[in-house]
Amino acid sequence: MRSWPALLFLLAVAACGGSRSPSGEIIELIYASPYSPNHPFSQADRDWMDWVAEQAAGRVRIRPIWAGALISADQSMIELRHGVADIGLIAPIYAKGGAHLLRTQTGFYSGITTQESQIALYRCLERSRKEVAAELAGLKVLAVQGGNLPVILTRDRPVRRLEDLSGLRIRAPTELLPVMRALGAEPVSLPMGEVYSALAKGILDGVIAPTDTFRSLHFAEVTHYYASLQIPRGAYPARAIGLERWHSLPKDVQGLLEDSIPVWEAALIRRTTQAVDSGAEYGIERGMKETVLPPEDQAAFLETYSRYAEEIAAGLGRFGIDGLAIYRTARASIAPDGTVNCREDR
């Protein structure tokens, strides 16, 4: 017959639910993000955490640390490799170095309009090019993220034609820096978390961002106009766990995290898509005014975009990366209707 202490111990374990290792170990994973807990990215992160908690049935606990308290936007890949957090939001598009291809390939997505297709093209490049894995050394990717097509937000000057960009100091993603420069603007590369204050102080005249940022990043408070223009958007690895921490996990927990990848990606699509409509409505309520550039300006923008995407791809050669081959793989894989049919054979 079991003693009372032993029986109470068994009941306590059973109450926790879920499978346990022989030692009854519960795995705690620290998740870190530079975004606030109410940002659409973080809402998707919490959806993922809820799914993991339900599936793990007490086996895994995820403790989030938000708002950059533990991890930064531009150093997050390095921080995760060194175990600052277990799992985190990574932003290779902001990385200071070591992610040249991951930043550049986001400029190869012209013609794609859905996040599902953006992710499909990234997966194609990931499978067909070993250079992608090389830049992610030390990390296990847990989610790839696409994005809503952006608009051009400005503080004081509406953009009605491309020539109106002349002289404007605008925060732009890496792949758009030469494009905006060619159109007469003064583009700046800056993590999104720093843009609000730069706009408020007049350091920036504008920013290229989707309409969800009107509310989520409070850009409607510091800009008055937004210009609708079809600006391509790429996908990139956006959530990861440090590889050393990954290898320390039991096989069942690794399997659970593998299974969670499509769940996390779907949550990101759902939350950011919802935020686009509510953000646009919020901007209108705040008195923001929309302009729509004419078709000839749209065509001129895309022509400039495509020209510079190929030039940037060629420039990867100085890092020992065959950027043109990767660019051709991307372009050959995008169908006329914007869907992706991966051409890994190039």
Summary of the structure (lengths in Angstrom):
residues: 346
radius of gyration: 22.1
end to end distance: 69.7
largest distance: 86.3
contacts: 1159
relative contact order: 0.17
helix: 50%
strand: 15%
